[in-house]
Every structure is written in C-alpha cells, then in structure tokens.
Amino acid sequence: MAWNEPPGGNNDQDPWGNRNRNKGNDGPPDLDDLFKQLNTKLNKWLGGGGNKGGNNNSSGSGGGFASLLALVIVAGVLYVAYDSFYTVDESERAVVLRLGKFYSVENPGLQMKIPFIDRIADKVNVTQVREHSLKNSMLTADENIVEVSMTVEYRAADAKAYVLNVRDPQSTIAHAAESALRHVVGSARLEQILTVGRDQVQALVKERLQTYLDNYDVGIQLAQLKITDAAPPSAVQDAFDDVIKAREDQQRLVNEAQAYANQIVPVAQGQAQRQLAEAEAYRQEVVAKATGESDRFSALLAEYEKAPDITRQRLYLNTIEEIYAKSSKVLLDVENGNNMMYLPLDQLRKNSTASAISDLTTGAANVNNLTQSEVSNLTDQILREIDRRRNNQ
C-alpha cells in the first residue's frame, strides 16, 4: 500500500491535506502547494485567516508577513536550542563568561549555557605541550659575549588565568624567558656556561622563569627548559676551541695521575702495614725474651740465696762450658797446679785414623745432642771425680 493511500482504499485525502486529487496522479505533492498550505495554516494560527471576505491583495500581504514572522520565530527557537548546548573535549577546559564576567571553568563533556547571557571565552587545551625557542647574544659576568639558544616547553595549567589574566600568553612567556636567561647568564662566567656549568645555568633559568610566570599569574606551568647551544662569537671561536682542548688535556692528565695514585698508594700502605706488623712482632719478641731472662734471674737469685757457693761454682762451669764449646782446644784446670794441662785434640784428630775420626765425630754428635739436664749431670760427675782424686792425694 502506498504511503498516501489510507486503509480501505479511500484516496480522497493524503497527509498533506489534499482532497479529491487526481486519481491518475500518484507522484509526490507539488512544493508550491505545500508552501501555500503551510502558509494558510500559519495564518489561521496567527489570526490572519479571519477576514475571509476581504480584499485578496491585503489578505495575501498579511499572510506573507505572518509567514515571515513565523519563520523568524522558528529560526530563533532553533538557534536558541542549538546555542544552549556545547561540548568540551577531554583535553580541554572551557572558560565561561556571564554578562562579560567570569562565571566558571567547565570540565569535559556536554555542557549547557544560557544563550545571549553566557559566552564561552575560550576552550583551552590543558594537556598540550607548547614550545617556544629563542636565540640571542648576551653578556656574561666576566664581560664576554656568548650566543645562547634555548627551548622552553610549557602547558596551560590554569585555563582561567591563561585566558583572562594576560592578553597574549605566548608573548608573555617569550619576554619572561629572555629576561630570566639574560639575568642568569649575566651572573655566570663564560667558562661555566660553555662547559660543566651549563646544567646549573639551565636549572637556574627554569627556576627564575617559573617564578616570573607565577608572579604574573598567567596559568602556565613549565614542562622542560633546555639550553640547546652556547657558543662564543665566531670571531674568537678558534681561541675558545684551544682553551677547551687544553682543559680536556688537563682533565686527562688529572685522571691519569689519579689512576697512578690509586695503584701506588695501596702498595705503599701494604708495605707500611707489613713493617708495622714486623716491628710489633719484634717488640713482642724482645719483651718476651727480656721477661724470660728476668724470670730466670729471679729464680737463680733465689737458688743463690739458698746455696751461694754451689750456685757460684755452677755458674762458673756453665760459663766456661759456653766459652770452650766454640773452641778447638781443650784445657783442664787442675787444682794446686801451676800450669793448666793442654790437650791438642785438633792435632790428635788430624793424626788419627778414619775410624777414630768417625768414632770421635759420632761421640761429638752424641755430646752435642745432650740436653741441658744431661750436661749438668755430667758436670756434677766430673766435679765429684775431681774431688775424689784430690782427697786421695
């Protein structure tokens, strides 16, 4: 069934209000007829159709004005409906003014405002990182000229301050960055800017620039600041290259000397520690030996006090024994004799046979292997034998 054919086959009226249409014409309605019908209905709604018996020209002019007025009203309603809603992206913040005064900062999403009263001053992207670069010649603290290139990356952290507090935020950050850079460079030496002090200069510039922006209340937060290049003027570039090369050679020599010191110092410390240990061991040995001698003398003194004559004779014999042990001659001290008997053992050894020499060597080895107590016993026996022979005489 066609869209303009009512149920039951009654085709005397379609949705456009046309009655008794030509049954042979099944095409779409004429646009002029539709406009006239719409105009008629608007005139009736606005009261323009009450004067049916009036002049056709006056009725037509009144209907045209009413139609125009209706179109204006409909367009106004549609515009108000369209202008009442707006969207804010996820990375944006909308600054809304009401009657020209700040009203609010709207978050992402679908938002509504009052038409002709509220106005969106701007939608600020608070996540976008903006960049500003500058390059200029500046005077250092030691009265040298240096060309410095710097890049500043920043973002609009406060949408209200970024839109309303300054007229041109980009121009503001450009002037503030140059001012901060000139202040720090003017307080530093050229060598510091060109070499190892560049990072420190960079940090000071960033800190000062952020202070300026906070004082201006522009709603800008620095993300990164980097001094990309710093060089002396081209006229003196060769001289500065020589200075830098000399400084690098100096640093290399310092590193080599430090490496040599790291190699030598531990060895010297080890030797010193070894000598200290040997000295301590020698000290302990001498102290222990002196302590032992002292204890032996104390014990000998106690024995001497008990039997002075025997102890004196014993000390004498021990001393003679130590002296003659290193001599190749043997002397016998006979009591009541004018001369000491001399036994040329060295000559006897030379004239003796090999077996006799072997026996004497074995005996001497046995004598040398005697302990101190055995030597003392042997000495006592010799003394007793001497006393016995003297008594027999």
LOGU-331463 format. One line per field, with one value per residue: residue in three letters; x, y, z of N, C-alpha, C in turn. Coordinates in steps of 0.05 Angstrom, whole numbers. Layout:
N
resn c(ala:...);
n_east c(X:...);
n_north c(Y:...);
n_up c(Z:...);
ca_east c(X:...);
ca_north c(Y:...);
ca_up c(Z:...);
c_east c(X:...);
c_north c(Y:...);
c_up c(Z:...);
//
This chain:
393
resn c(met:ala:trp:asn:glu:pro:pro:gly:gly:asn:asn:asp:gln:asp:pro:trp:gly:asn:arg:asn:arg:asn:lys:gly:asn:asp:gly:pro:pro:asp:leu:asp:asp:leu:phe:lys:gln:leu:asn:thr:lys:leu:asn:lys:trp:leu:gly:gly:gly:gly:asn:lys:gly:gly:asn:asn:asn:ser:ser:gly:ser:gly:gly:gly:phe:ala:ser:leu:leu:ala:leu:val:ile:val:ala:gly:val:leu:tyr:val:ala:tyr:asp:ser:phe:tyr:thr:val:asp:glu:ser:glu:arg:ala:val:val:leu:arg:leu:gly:lys:phe:tyr:ser:val:glu:asn:pro:gly:leu:gln:met:lys:ile:pro:phe:ile:asp:arg:ile:ala:asp:lys:val:asn:val:thr:gln:val:arg:glu:his:ser:leu:lys:asn:ser:met:leu:thr:ala:asp:glu:asn:ile:val:glu:val:ser:met:thr:val:glu:tyr:arg:ala:ala:asp:ala:lys:ala:tyr:val:leu:asn:val:arg:asp:pro:gln:ser:thr:ile:ala:his:ala:ala:glu:ser:ala:leu:arg:his:val:val:gly:ser:ala:arg:leu:glu:gln:ile:leu:thr:val:gly:arg:asp:gln:val:gln:ala:leu:val:lys:glu:arg:leu:gln:thr:tyr:leu:asp:asn:tyr:asp:val:gly:ile:gln:leu:ala:gln:leu:lys:ile:thr:asp:ala:ala:pro:pro:ser:ala:val:gln:asp:ala:phe:asp:asp:val:ile:lys:ala:arg:glu:asp:gln:gln:arg:leu:val:asn:glu:ala:gln:ala:tyr:ala:asn:gln:ile:val:pro:val:ala:gln:gly:gln:ala:gln:arg:gln:leu:ala:glu:ala:glu:ala:tyr:arg:gln:glu:val:val:ala:lys:ala:thr:gly:glu:ser:asp:arg:phe:ser:ala:leu:leu:ala:glu:tyr:glu:lys:ala:pro:asp:ile:thr:arg:gln:arg:leu:tyr:leu:asn:thr:ile:glu:glu:ile:tyr:ala:lys:ser:ser:lys:val:leu:leu:asp:val:glu:asn:gly:asn:asn:met:met:tyr:leu:pro:leu:asp:gln:leu:arg:lys:asn:ser:thr:ala:ser:ala:ile:ser:asp:leu:thr:thr:gly:ala:ala:asn:val:asn:asn:leu:thr:gln:ser:glu:val:ser:asn:leu:thr:asp:gln:ile:leu:arg:glu:ile:asp:arg:arg:arg:asn:asn:gln);
n_east c(17:11:44:11:-40:-97:-122:-170:-177:-194:-180:-184:-158:-94:-34:-19:-64:-94:-151:-192:-157:-126:-139:-108:-57:-4:44:94:73:63:112:101:46:48:75:38:-4:19:28:-24:-43:-10:-27:-78:-67:-41:-82:-92:-127:-180:-210:-244:-275:-250:-205:-167:-114:-96:-103:-66:-17:-17:-15:36:71:60:77:132:145:133:172:217:211:212:264:292:280:303:357:367:361:402:446:448:473:536:599:655:721:761:813:808:789:734:725:677:638:593:550:595:630:673:650:652:694:688:685:707:657:586:557:516:491:467:436:457:469:508:575:625:690:739:765:810:866:892:928:963:1029:1064:1113:1168:1221:1284:1340:1397:1448:1488:1515:1565:1584:1640:1649:1646:1620:1568:1532:1470:1424:1359:1306:1238:1189:1121:1057:987:966:927:866:832:866:901:869:844:878:922:935:963:989:1032:1068:1080:1107:1151:1178:1188:1220:1266:1283:1294:1335:1376:1387:1409:1452:1482:1501:1538:1601:1636:1664:1637:1586:1597:1618:1622:1585:1536:1489:1475:1466:1422:1384:1377:1356:1307:1282:1278:1247:1198:1184:1175:1130:1093:1088:1065:1018:997:979:1012:1051:1116:1143:1192:1257:1311:1377:1400:1445:1507:1554:1615:1625:1636:1683:1722:1723:1762:1802:1775:1765:1817:1824:1787:1807:1856:1836:1812:1857:1882:1845:1849:1903:1899:1864:1897:1938:1910:1895:1945:1960:1920:1939:1991:1987:1957:1996:2039:2015:2005:2058:2076:2041:2059:2111:2099:2074:2116:2151:2120:2118:2173:2180:2146:2175:2224:2207:2184:2230:2263:2230:2231:2287:2289:2255:2285:2332:2311:2294:2345:2370:2342:2358:2412:2413:2399:2442:2499:2555:2554:2521:2550:2595:2571:2551:2600:2622:2584:2590:2644:2637:2605:2641:2685:2659:2658:2710:2770:2807:2824:2825:2848:2836:2874:2872:2915:2956:3010:3008:2961:2936:2944:2911:2923:2876:2861:2906:2911:2865:2877:2918:2896:2864:2815:2773:2776:2768:2716:2692:2702:2674:2622:2616:2623:2578:2540:2550:2538:2484:2464:2420:2405:2399:2426:2477:2487:2486:2530:2570:2568:2585:2637:2659:2654:2688:2737:2741:2745:2793:2827:2822:2843:2896);
n_north c(-24:45:104:147:126:112:65:17:36:88:144:198:236:258:258:311:342:347:341:299:290:285:223:197:216:196:215:252:307:376:426:480:479:456:495:537:514:507:561:579:551:573:626:620:603:647:684:707:690:704:744:731:752:796:839:806:820:848:808:771:799:806:753:738:768:747:695:703:724:680:644:669:666:611:600:628:600:551:566:584:536:508:539:533:488:456:423:398:378:321:337:390:453:494:563:602:660:703:752:781:775:732:667:609:549:499:428:370:343:344:406:460:526:593:624:684:707:677:665:632:642:619:555:518:478:438:398:398:406:462:500:543:577:610:651:687:738:749:782:761:749:757:794:776:757:715:669:644:591:571:528:526:489:485:484:500:505:529:545:590:633:632:649:697:731:752:785:764:705:676:716:737:695:691:741:737:690:706:748:721:687:723:746:704:687:734:733:693:661:658:610:575:573:551:500:455:479:486:457:473:528:523:500:542:582:559:557:612:632:604:628:681:672:653:699:734:708:677:627:586:528:504:453:433:458:475:489:491:504:537:583:618:681:678:702:693:639:600:609:597:544:523:533:499:450:449:447:397:365:375:353:300:288:295:253:209:215:208:155:130:143:114:64:62:79:39:-3:20:29:-24:-43:-9:-27:-79:-71:-46:-89:-126:-97:-96:-150:-159:-126:-152:-200:-184:-163:-209:-242:-211:-212:-267:-274:-242:-269:-317:-299:-282:-331:-356:-323:-334:-387:-379:-350:-391:-429:-405:-418:-465:-450:-409:-437:-469:-432:-413:-458:-468:-422:-427:-473:-455:-421:-455:-489:-468:-470:-500:-523:-558:-548:-565:-550:-559:-567:-536:-536:-510:-500:-504:-562:-580:-606:-625:-633:-622:-634:-688:-707:-698:-736:-784:-845:-859:-886:-875:-821:-821:-846:-808:-765:-785:-790:-737:-716:-742:-719:-666:-672:-677:-661:-603:-617:-666:-650:-620:-661:-691:-654:-650:-701:-700:-662:-687:-730:-704:-682:-729:-751:-712:-716:-766:-758);
n_up c(0:-16:11:14:12:44:93:70:19:10:-22:-18:11:31:71:67:66:19:-18:-58:-101:-165:-189:-223:-215:-181:-160:-120:-77:-100:-89:-86:-74:-24:5:3:31:81:93:97:142:181:179:198:249:270:266:218:181:190:163:115:76:56:18:-31:-41:4:40:22:29:84:100:80:112:162:154:146:196:228:209:226:281:288:270:307:354:342:338:389:417:394:409:463:481:485:473:508:498:520:533:542:574:587:589:617:609:641:625:611:653:691:700:706:701:657:656:616:570:555:558:583:569:581:529:496:544:573:553:518:531:516:495:526:516:562:566:524:503:493:455:457:427:431:412:425:433:490:548:592:662:666:627:573:509:491:452:460:455:469:489:508:538:553:587:591:651:684:663:668:686:643:600:616:647:621:559:515:521:496:479:528:555:522:529:584:588:559:593:641:624:608:658:688:656:655:706:709:692:629:619:653:629:579:589:640:674:650:659:711:701:668:702:739:706:692:742:755:713:721:769:752:718:755:787:750:743:700:690:670:666:670:630:610:604:564:549:487:458:466:452:437:402:330:314:353:359:348:386:433:424:429:483:506:489:516:568:567:561:609:645:629:643:698:710:696:733:780:773:775:827:854:844:867:921:951:951:978:1027:1041:1048:1089:1129:1134:1154:1202:1227:1230:1263:1310:1321:1331:1376:1413:1415:1438:1486:1509:1512:1546:1590:1602:1613:1658:1693:1697:1721:1769:1791:1793:1830:1876:1885:1891:1939:1973:1968:1963:1948:1918:1877:1855:1836:1800:1762:1743:1718:1678:1648:1630:1601:1559:1534:1519:1486:1435:1419:1391:1424:1483:1552:1616:1681:1735:1803:1851:1816:1776:1722:1669:1642:1574:1521:1458:1420:1368:1337:1348:1324:1271:1262:1274:1255:1203:1223:1276:1274:1256:1300:1339:1317:1318:1373:1388:1363:1393:1441:1430:1424:1475:1528:1568:1621:1622:1610:1655:1695:1678:1687:1742:1756:1737:1771:1821:1812:1807:1859:1888:1871:1888:1943:1951:1942);
ca_east c(0:27:44:-12:-65:-108:-134:-197:-178:-204:-157:-193:-143:-67:-24:-15:-89:-106:-175:-202:-135:-129:-133:-87:-30:5:71:96:58:77:123:86:21:55:81:13:-19:33:23:-52:-45:3:-45:-100:-57:-35:-106:-93:-147:-208:-223:-247:-289:-235:-191:-147:-86:-90:-101:-41:6:-17:-6:64:85:57:95:159:148:134:198:237:208:221:293:303:278:323:383:370:365:429:466:446:489:563:615:683:737:774:838:802:773:720:722:651:633:564:548:622:645:679:629:661:710:673:701:699:631:564:551:494:494:444:442:458:478:533:592:650:713:757:769:839:877:909:948:981:1055:1072:1141:1179:1250:1297:1369:1406:1474:1486:1540:1569:1595:1667:1649:1648:1595:1562:1507:1455:1399:1343:1279:1221:1165:1103:1029:968:956:903:852:821:888:913:852:834:896:940:924:978:1007:1056:1086:1088:1128:1175:1193:1197:1242:1291:1292:1306:1361:1395:1394:1427:1477:1497:1513:1556:1625:1635:1673:1615:1564:1605:1628:1609:1565:1512:1466:1468:1453:1396:1365:1372:1338:1280:1270:1272:1225:1174:1178:1163:1103:1075:1082:1047:993:988:968:1030:1069:1138:1148:1220:1273:1337:1396:1408:1471:1520:1580:1625:1623:1652:1709:1740:1716:1786:1815:1759:1770:1842:1821:1772:1825:1874:1822:1808:1883:1886:1828:1861:1926:1890:1854:1919:1952:1893:1897:1971:1958:1904:1955:2014:1980:1952:2021:2054:2000:2011:2086:2076:2027:2076:2133:2088:2069:2143:2161:2105:2128:2200:2176:2136:2196:2244:2195:2182:2257:2271:2214:2242:2312:2284:2245:2306:2350:2297:2296:2372:2376:2330:2375:2437:2409:2398:2468:2516:2579:2547:2509:2572:2611:2555:2551:2626:2625:2567:2603:2667:2626:2596:2665:2701:2644:2664:2739:2781:2827:2813:2842:2840:2845:2879:2875:2941:2975:3019:3001:2938:2942:2934:2908:2919:2856:2860:2927:2904:2845:2889:2935:2881:2853:2788:2753:2777:2755:2687:2682:2702:2652:2597:2615:2617:2550:2524:2553:2522:2456:2456:2403:2417:2400:2447:2503:2490:2493:2557:2587:2569:2601:2665:2667:2657:2712:2760:2743:2753:2822:2842:2822:2861:2924);
ca_north c(0:69:120:166:111:105:38:15:45:115:160:226:254:249:271:340:356:350:325:295:294:270:196:186:227:183:225:268:333:399:442:505:474:451:521:552:502:514:589:582:542:593:649:613:601:675:700:721:679:710:762:716:767:820:841:785:830:853:782:759:813:799:725:737:779:728:673:712:726:653:632:682:655:583:600:637:578:531:577:583:509:500:554:527:465:455:401:404:354:310:352:419:465:517:586:613:687:710:781:792:769:704:652:582:533:475:404:356:332:360:427:478:554:610:640:714:715:664:665:617:659:603:528:516:451:438:376:402:418:483:504:569:577:636:652:715:743:760:789:745:764:765:813:762:754:687:664:622:581:558:518:525:474:492:478:517:490:542:556:617:652:633:664:723:748:765:787:746:688:669:739:740:675:697:762:727:672:721:763:702:677:745:751:682:688:757:728:670:665:645:582:560:569:534:473:438:493:492:445:491:552:514:497:569:596:548:566:640:636:596:649:703:665:652:726:745:693:671:599:569:511:495:424:428:481:464:505:473:511:560:585:645:692:664:714:682:611:584:612:582:515:516:532:475:427:449:438:368:353:378:333:274:284:291:226:191:217:195:125:122:144:92:40:62:83:13:-18:33:24:-52:-45:3:-44:-102:-62:-43:-116:-137:-83:-104:-177:-156:-115:-173:-220:-173:-161:-236:-251:-197:-222:-293:-270:-231:-291:-336:-287:-282:-358:-361:-308:-349:-410:-369:-344:-416:-442:-387:-430:-484:-435:-394:-456:-478:-411:-412:-481:-463:-401:-440:-492:-440:-410:-476:-503:-455:-471:-526:-532:-568:-541:-577:-535:-577:-552:-536:-539:-484:-496:-519:-583:-574:-630:-617:-651:-617:-650:-716:-713:-700:-759:-808:-859:-851:-898:-860:-795:-827:-850:-783:-749:-796:-783:-708:-712:-750:-698:-642:-677:-678:-639:-586:-632:-687:-636:-613:-685:-698:-635:-658:-725:-692:-648:-707:-746:-686:-681:-755:-754:-693:-727:-789:-748);
ca_up c(0:-18:36:14:8:71:94:58:-8:7:-31:-22:28:37:95:62:67:-8:-22:-85:-120:-190:-183:-241:-208:-157:-153:-96:-79:-111:-67:-83:-59:4:18:6:53:107:98:105:169:198:181:216:276:278:264:192:163:199:145:91:55:50:-7:-34:-40:32:54:14:42:113:103:75:136:183:148:152:225:238:202:243:308:288:268:333:373:335:344:419:425:385:423:492:487:472:483:515:494:544:539:542:595:575:606:611:620:644:622:608:677:694:714:714:682:653:651:591:568:543:577:575:577:575:505:497:571:577:530:521:524:500:504:529:517:585:564:501:510:474:454:449:423:428:408:427:444:517:562:617:685:661:604:548:494:485:438:474:444:490:482:531:535:575:582:605:674:695:640:674:685:616:581:625:662:602:532:497:537:482:480:556:562:506:543:611:583:552:617:660:613:610:685:697:641:664:733:706:675:603:621:666:610:557:597:660:689:634:673:733:690:658:725:750:687:694:767:754:694:734:788:737:709:779:795:730:745:672:688:653:681:653:629:606:594:556:533:466:448:477:438:435:375:310:311:373:363:348:412:453:419:441:512:512:485:538:592:565:567:638:658:623:660:726:713:696:759:800:769:785:856:863:842:884:949:965:954:999:1052:1049:1058:1116:1148:1140:1172:1229:1239:1238:1287:1333:1328:1344:1402:1430:1420:1456:1512:1519:1519:1570:1613:1609:1627:1684:1709:1702:1740:1795:1801:1800:1854:1898:1889:1902:1967:1988:1968:1947:1937:1896:1854:1842:1822:1777:1742:1731:1700:1655:1631:1617:1581:1535:1521:1507:1465:1410:1415:1382:1444:1509:1574:1641:1703:1757:1828:1862:1795:1766:1694:1661:1622:1548:1504:1429:1407:1340:1325:1350:1304:1245:1260:1279:1231:1194:1241:1301:1269:1255:1327:1353:1306:1329:1401:1390:1356:1416:1462:1422:1426:1502:1537:1589:1646:1620:1613:1684:1709:1671:1701:1770:1758:1734:1796:1842:1806:1814:1888:1898:1866:1905:1970:1951:1943);
c_east c(18:24:21:-39:-75:-119:-163:-199:-188:-181:-166:-178:-115:-57:-20:-41:-102:-129:-181:-181:-141:-120:-111:-59:-22:33:71:82:76:87:109:60:27:60:56:-3:-7:28:-5:-55:-32:-14:-68:-91:-50:-59:-108:-115:-176:-223:-225:-259:-274:-222:-170:-119:-78:-86:-74:-17:7:-7:24:80:83:75:124:165:150:161:220:236:219:252:305:302:299:351:388:375:393:451:467:464:516:578:644:699:751:798:833:787:761:717:696:648:603:562:575:639:650:658:640:680:697:692:692:671:611:556:528:499:469:451:440:466:506:549:617:673:733:757:799:847:898:929:968:1007:1063:1101:1148:1209:1260:1327:1377:1435:1472:1514:1542:1581:1624:1671:1656:1621:1592:1535:1494:1429:1384:1315:1263:1196:1146:1074:1011:955:930:889:842:843:900:896:847:856:916:928:937:997:1033:1077:1097:1110:1153:1191:1204:1221:1268:1301:1306:1333:1382:1405:1414:1453:1494:1509:1533:1579:1621:1643:1651:1593:1572:1611:1610:1586:1539:1487:1457:1455:1425:1375:1358:1353:1309:1266:1262:1248:1199:1165:1164:1134:1084:1068:1063:1019:981:977:985:1048:1091:1140:1177:1233:1301:1353:1408:1436:1481:1548:1589:1621:1643:1680:1730:1736:1741:1801:1801:1762:1796:1840:1807:1790:1845:1861:1817:1834:1889:1869:1839:1885:1919:1879:1876:1934:1936:1894:1923:1972:1942:1920:1978:2007:1974:1977:2037:2041:2005:2038:2088:2063:2044:2099:2123:2083:2096:2154:2146:2113:2155:2197:2166:2158:2216:2232:2192:2209:2267:2256:2224:2269:2309:2274:2267:2326:2337:2298:2324:2380:2365:2348:2402:2435:2408:2426:2487:2540:2573:2537:2531:2589:2596:2554:2578:2630:2608:2579:2627:2658:2617:2620:2680:2686:2649:2694:2748:2801:2812:2833:2831:2852:2849:2885:2903:2963:2983:3010:2976:2947:2928:2933:2903:2901:2855:2882:2921:2883:2857:2905:2920:2871:2825:2767:2752:2763:2724:2676:2680:2679:2625:2594:2609:2588:2532:2526:2537:2492:2446:2439:2417:2419:2422:2474:2508:2498:2522:2577:2590:2587:2631:2675:2671:2682:2737:2763:2754:2783:2838:2843:2841:2891:2931);
c_north c(25:85:139:152:102:77:38:26:73:133:189:245:242:264:301:356:360:330:322:301:278:242:184:196:215:193:241:295:355:416:468:501:469:477:537:540:508:543:594:574:561:618:644:613:629:694:715:712:686:728:749:732:791:818:819:795:836:828:769:772:807:771:723:747:759:703:679:713:698:639:643:670:627:582:609:615:557:540:577:555:499:514:548:504:466:432:411:377:346:326:381:427:490:539:601:640:691:740:794:788:739:690:624:571:506:452:391:344:351:380:445:506:569:627:670:724:703:663:649:634:644:574:523:487:451:416:380:416:437:488:532:568:605:632:681:716:758:765:774:762:773:781:799:759:725:686:640:616:565:550:515:509:478:483:497:502:502:556:584:638:654:649:693:742:763:765:767:729:680:691:742:720:680:719:752:708:686:737:744:692:698:749:729:683:712:754:705:677:649:616:564:554:550:505:461:452:498:480:463:516:545:512:524:585:586:557:595:645:627:616:672:696:663:680:740:732:688:643:581:554:500:465:418:453:470:485:487:479:536:561:614:656:678:676:703:653:594:585:597:552:506:515:507:450:426:439:408:354:353:356:305:268:280:263:205:191:204:165:115:122:121:65:39:63:57:-3:-7:28:-5:-55:-32:-14:-68:-94:-57:-70:-129:-123:-91:-133:-176:-146:-137:-194:-210:-172:-189:-247:-238:-207:-250:-291:-260:-252:-311:-325:-287:-310:-365:-347:-323:-373:-402:-362:-369:-429:-425:-401:-448:-470:-420:-413:-466:-457:-409:-434:-477:-442:-412:-459:-477:-429:-432:-491:-493:-456:-499:-537:-540:-562:-553:-561:-554:-561:-556:-541:-511:-479:-513:-539:-577:-600:-621:-636:-647:-633:-679:-724:-716:-726:-786:-820:-850:-862:-883:-833:-799:-831:-824:-765:-758:-788:-753:-702:-720:-730:-674:-646:-679:-655:-624:-601:-653:-674:-629:-638:-694:-680:-642:-683:-718:-679:-668:-724:-729:-685:-707:-759:-736:-704:-751:-781:-739);
c_up c(0:7:37:10:35:70:82:30:-12:2:-36:-4:34:62:91:61:40:-10:-51:-106:-145:-185:-201:-234:-181:-148:-128:-99:-89:-87:-64:-68:-30:18:22:29:80:114:108:134:189:201:200:245:288:275:237:174:171:179:118:68:47:23:-8:-32:-12:47:46:27:71:117:99:99:159:179:154:182:238:233:220:271:309:287:294:354:367:342:374:428:417:402:453:500:472:486:488:513:520:552:543:568:583:596:598:625:621:646:623:632:680:711:724:693:680:645:625:593:555:565:566:586:570:551:510:525:577:551:536:512:507:512:503:531:540:585:542:511:487:476:445:448:420:425:408:438:470:528:588:639:681:635:578:535:487:472:450:460:465:479:508:523:559:567:599:628:686:672:644:672:657:597:590:637:644:574:513:513:523:483:509:563:546:520:570:608:576:576:636:650:615:639:695:682:649:691:732:689:649:604:633:646:588:564:618:675:674:647:696:723:680:680:737:732:690:720:767:735:706:755:775:729:732:788:776:731:717:669:672:672:662:654:627:595:588:540:512:456:462:466:437:407:356:308:330:378:364:375:434:449:431:471:521:510:508:564:591:570:596:653:653:640:689:730:713:722:781:798:780:816:868:862:862:914:963:970:977:1026:1061:1060:1086:1137:1155:1159:1200:1243:1247:1262:1312:1341:1342:1372:1422:1436:1440:1484:1525:1528:1544:1594:1621:1623:1655:1703:1716:1723:1768:1807:1809:1826:1879:1905:1901:1931:1985:1990:1951:1934:1914:1872:1840:1825:1797:1755:1728:1711:1675:1636:1616:1595:1555:1520:1506:1485:1438:1403:1407:1402:1469:1531:1599:1664:1727:1782:1839:1841:1785:1738:1688:1640:1596:1531:1476:1414:1377:1325:1326:1330:1277:1241:1264:1253:1226:1213:1267:1298:1268:1283:1343:1344:1317:1358:1405:1383:1379:1438:1456:1425:1455:1510:1559:1615:1645:1622:1642:1700:1703:1685:1730:1774:1756:1759:1818:1838:1813:1844:1900:1894:1883:1933:1973:1952:1971);
//
